[in-house]
Amino acid sequence: MKQSIPKIIFYRVKDNQAKIRFICTKAQEALNQEKRLLILVPNPEAGHYIDTLLWRQPEEDFLPHVFTQSSTMEWIAITTQEGANLNQADLLLNLCSHSVQTYQPYHEIYELYDETHPQKLESSKQRLKDYLDKGLFVKEL
């Protein structure tokens, strides 16, 4: 079976509330569409933060998920393990400051084009360039 080339979609965020809304919205959309989502975080602290966030949002409910470093069948998984598609996800939300190197298993990769701080903006520009240099389809929203 031939691997498809994923779409890389950058979402522009200007403040921390926009980041939180984006993360929760993408998780909810994946669940509603019955698509598996893997959320890649840079460290355990970020993972615990996202884990807590998804248990509290949306306010009227919660988003079932797991923070894990091993294989799982959960629809939404959070991990620090780059390169491991732990829940056989179609969708990847990369919250790390660098582009993902293993992108083949995913249909779509979501990235934040983070304008909240000059350093984060530079990191976003570098990730965008990395994907373009690899010849991947990149869309900015």
C-alpha contacts under 8 A as a table, 3 or more apart, distances in Angstrom:
res1	aa1	res2	aa2	distance
3	Q	104	Q	6.29
3	Q	105	P	7.01
4	S	104	Q	6.77
4	S	105	P	7.82
4	S	106	Y	7.92
4	S	107	H	6.91
5	I	103	Y	7.98
5	I	104	Q	6.25
5	I	106	Y	7.86
5	I	107	H	6.92
5	I	136	L	7.20
6	P	103	Y	6.98
6	P	104	Q	6.75
6	P	106	Y	5.80
6	P	107	H	4.41
6	P	108	E	5.00
6	P	109	I	6.74
6	P	136	L	7.36
6	P	137	F	7.29
7	K	107	H	6.36
7	K	108	E	4.77
7	K	109	I	6.24
7	K	136	L	7.10
7	K	137	F	5.32
7	K	138	V	6.11
7	K	139	K	7.47
8	I	108	E	5.89
8	I	109	I	4.81
8	I	110	Y	6.07
8	I	111	E	7.28
8	I	131	Y	7.71
8	I	136	L	7.26
8	I	137	F	6.12
8	I	138	V	4.72
8	I	139	K	6.23
9	I	108	E	7.25
9	I	109	I	6.17
9	I	110	Y	5.00
9	I	111	E	6.05
9	I	138	V	5.85
9	I	139	K	4.82
9	I	140	E	5.87
9	I	141	L	7.29
10	F	110	Y	6.03
10	F	111	E	4.66
10	F	112	L	5.46
10	F	113	Y	5.62
10	F	128	L	7.94
10	F	138	V	7.49
10	F	139	K	6.16
10	F	140	E	4.73
10	F	141	L	6.06
11	Y	110	Y	7.43
11	Y	111	E	6.25
11	Y	112	L	5.01
11	Y	113	Y	5.44
11	Y	140	E	6.15
11	Y	141	L	4.96
12	R	112	L	6.10
12	R	113	Y	4.53
12	R	114	D	6.13
12	R	115	E	7.21
12	R	140	E	7.49
12	R	141	L	6.16
13	V	16	N	7.76
13	V	18	A	5.66
13	V	19	K	6.13
13	V	112	L	6.67
13	V	113	Y	6.10
13	V	114	D	5.21
13	V	115	E	5.96
13	V	116	T	7.22
14	K	18	A	6.70
14	K	114	D	6.46
14	K	115	E	4.88
14	K	116	T	5.15
15	D	18	A	5.41
15	D	19	K	6.69
15	D	115	E	7.29
15	D	116	T	5.29
16	N	19	K	5.02
16	N	20	I	6.37
16	N	116	T	7.19
17	Q	20	I	5.10
17	Q	21	R	6.16
18	A	21	R	5.10
18	A	22	F	6.02
19	K	22	F	5.08
19	K	23	I	6.20
19	K	112	L	7.79
20	I	23	I	5.26
20	I	24	C	6.21
21	R	24	C	5.27
21	R	25	T	5.89
22	F	25	T	5.09
22	F	26	K	6.07
23	I	26	K	5.34
23	I	27	A	6.24
24	C	27	A	5.16
24	C	28	Q	6.10
24	C	53	L	7.99
24	C	54	L	6.75
24	C	57	Q	6.77
24	C	58	P	7.39
25	T	28	Q	5.10
25	T	29	E	6.02
26	K	29	E	5.08
26	K	30	A	6.12
27	A	30	A	5.22
27	A	31	L	6.30
27	A	37	L	7.00
27	A	63	L	7.40
27	A	76	I	7.11
28	Q	31	L	5.16
28	Q	32	N	6.10
28	Q	63	L	6.93
29	E	32	N	5.05
29	E	33	Q	6.05
30	A	33	Q	5.17
30	A	34	E	5.95
30	A	35	K	4.97
30	A	36	R	6.38
30	A	37	L	6.31
30	A	91	L	7.92
31	L	34	E	4.95
31	L	35	K	6.14
31	L	36	R	7.27
31	L	75	W	6.81
31	L	76	I	7.62
32	N	35	K	7.78
34	E	75	W	7.56
35	K	75	W	6.91
35	K	89	A	7.13
35	K	90	D	6.44
35	K	91	L	7.25
36	R	74	E	7.67
36	R	75	W	4.53
36	R	76	I	5.88
36	R	87	N	6.98
36	R	88	Q	6.96
36	R	89	A	4.35
36	R	90	D	5.71
36	R	91	L	6.30
37	L	75	W	6.21
37	L	76	I	4.87
37	L	77	A	6.47
37	L	87	N	7.76
37	L	89	A	5.12
37	L	90	D	6.46
37	L	91	L	4.77
37	L	92	L	5.71
37	L	93	L	7.26
38	L	76	I	5.92
38	L	77	A	4.97
38	L	78	I	5.90
38	L	79	T	7.45
38	L	85	N	7.22
38	L	86	L	7.60
38	L	87	N	6.95
38	L	89	A	5.84
38	L	91	L	6.30
38	L	92	L	4.87
38	L	93	L	6.23
39	I	76	I	7.56
39	I	77	A	6.11
39	I	78	I	4.61
39	I	79	T	6.29
39	I	92	L	5.88
39	I	93	L	4.71
39	I	94	N	6.10
39	I	95	L	7.20
40	L	78	I	6.05
40	L	79	T	5.24
40	L	80	T	5.68
40	L	81	Q	7.18
40	L	82	E	6.87
40	L	92	L	7.24
40	L	93	L	6.13
40	L	94	N	4.94
40	L	95	L	5.76
40	L	96	C	6.76
41	V	44	P	7.57
41	V	46	A	6.03
41	V	47	G	5.78
41	V	78	I	7.11
41	V	79	T	6.03
41	V	80	T	5.10
41	V	94	N	6.76
41	V	95	L	5.11
41	V	96	C	5.53
42	P	46	A	6.63
42	P	47	G	7.76
42	P	80	T	5.83
42	P	95	L	6.79
42	P	96	C	4.91
42	P	97	S	7.53
43	N	46	A	5.51
43	N	47	G	6.37
43	N	80	T	5.82
44	P	47	G	4.81
44	P	48	H	6.11
44	P	80	T	6.77
45	E	48	H	5.21
45	E	49	Y	6.26
46	A	49	Y	5.01
46	A	50	I	6.25
47	G	50	I	5.24
47	G	51	D	5.99
47	G	67	F	6.74
47	G	78	I	6.40
47	G	79	T	6.63
47	G	80	T	7.24
48	H	51	D	4.87
48	H	52	T	6.12
48	H	67	F	7.45
49	Y	52	T	5.27
49	Y	53	L	6.12
50	I	53	L	4.88
50	I	54	L	6.14
50	I	78	I	7.72
51	D	54	L	5.45
51	D	55	W	6.50
51	D	65	H	7.70
51	D	66	V	7.25
51	D	67	F	6.32
51	D	78	I	7.29
52	T	55	W	5.21
52	T	56	R	6.42
53	L	56	R	5.23
53	L	57	Q	6.01
54	L	57	Q	5.17
54	L	58	P	7.59
54	L	62	F	6.22
54	L	63	L	5.42
54	L	64	P	7.55
54	L	65	H	7.59
55	W	62	F	4.95
55	W	63	L	5.95
55	W	64	P	7.19
56	R	59	E	6.02
56	R	61	D	7.42
56	R	62	F	5.71
56	R	63	L	8.00
57	Q	60	E	7.51
57	Q	61	D	6.59
57	Q	62	F	5.33
57	Q	63	L	6.91
58	P	61	D	5.39
58	P	62	F	5.69
58	P	63	L	7.50
59	E	62	F	7.12
64	P	74	E	7.90
64	P	75	W	7.78
64	P	76	I	7.00
65	H	74	E	6.11
65	H	75	W	6.68
65	H	76	I	4.69
65	H	77	A	5.55
65	H	78	I	7.59
66	V	74	E	6.77
66	V	76	I	6.64
66	V	77	A	4.98
66	V	78	I	6.16
67	F	77	A	5.85
67	F	78	I	4.56
67	F	79	T	5.91
68	T	71	S	7.73
68	T	72	T	7.87
68	T	77	A	6.83
68	T	78	I	6.19
68	T	79	T	5.48
69	Q	79	T	5.77
69	Q	80	T	6.99
69	Q	81	Q	6.25
69	Q	86	L	7.59
70	S	86	L	6.12
71	S	85	N	8.00
71	S	86	L	4.42
71	S	87	N	5.96
72	T	77	A	7.71
72	T	86	L	5.99
72	T	87	N	5.06
73	M	87	N	5.32
73	M	88	Q	7.80
74	E	77	A	6.28
74	E	87	N	6.37
75	W	87	N	7.06
75	W	89	A	7.77
76	I	87	N	7.64
77	A	86	L	7.56
77	A	87	N	6.62
79	T	82	E	7.79
81	Q	84	A	5.94
82	E	100	V	7.43
82	E	102	T	7.75
83	G	100	V	7.75
83	G	101	Q	7.17
83	G	102	T	5.22
85	N	88	Q	5.31
85	N	89	A	6.35
85	N	105	P	7.36
86	L	89	A	7.55
88	Q	105	P	7.98
89	A	92	L	6.98
89	A	105	P	7.70
89	A	106	Y	6.70
90	D	105	P	6.98
90	D	106	Y	4.66
90	D	107	H	5.27
90	D	108	E	6.75
91	L	106	Y	5.54
91	L	107	H	6.04
91	L	108	E	5.08
91	L	109	I	5.88
91	L	110	Y	7.65
92	L	106	Y	6.57
92	L	108	E	6.45
92	L	109	I	4.71
92	L	110	Y	6.09
93	L	109	I	5.86
93	L	110	Y	4.67
93	L	111	E	6.28
94	N	99	S	7.73
94	N	100	V	7.39
94	N	109	I	7.08
94	N	110	Y	6.15
94	N	111	E	5.54
94	N	112	L	7.79
95	L	111	E	6.92
95	L	112	L	7.21
96	C	99	S	7.39
97	S	120	K	7.58
97	S	123	S	5.87
97	S	124	S	7.30
97	S	127	R	7.72
98	H	123	S	6.95
98	H	126	Q	7.70
98	H	127	R	5.83
99	S	127	R	4.92
99	S	128	L	7.89
99	S	130	D	6.74
99	S	131	Y	7.27
100	V	103	Y	6.31
102	T	105	P	7.56
103	Y	106	Y	5.93
103	Y	109	I	7.72
104	Q	107	H	7.87
106	Y	109	I	6.73
112	L	124	S	7.06
113	Y	121	L	6.82
113	Y	124	S	5.16
113	Y	125	K	7.55
114	D	117	H	7.40
114	D	120	K	5.71
114	D	121	L	5.31
114	D	124	S	6.13
115	E	118	P	6.91
115	E	120	K	6.56
115	E	121	L	5.02
116	T	120	K	6.82
116	T	121	L	7.23
117	H	120	K	5.24
117	H	121	L	6.17
118	P	121	L	5.02
118	P	122	E	6.27
119	Q	122	E	5.15
119	Q	123	S	6.27
120	K	123	S	4.96
120	K	124	S	6.14
121	L	124	S	5.01
121	L	125	K	6.24
122	E	125	K	5.06
122	E	126	Q	6.20
123	S	126	Q	5.09
123	S	127	R	6.26
124	S	127	R	5.18
124	S	128	L	6.20
125	K	128	L	5.11
125	K	129	K	6.19
126	Q	129	K	5.03
126	Q	130	D	6.08
127	R	130	D	4.99
127	R	131	Y	6.37
128	L	131	Y	5.42
128	L	132	L	6.29
128	L	138	V	7.69
129	K	132	L	5.06
129	K	133	D	5.95
130	D	133	D	5.14
130	D	134	K	6.43
131	Y	134	K	5.13
131	Y	135	G	6.59
131	Y	136	L	5.63
131	Y	137	F	7.88
131	Y	138	V	7.20
132	L	135	G	5.07
132	L	136	L	5.61
132	L	137	F	7.27
132	L	138	V	6.86
133	D	136	L	7.60
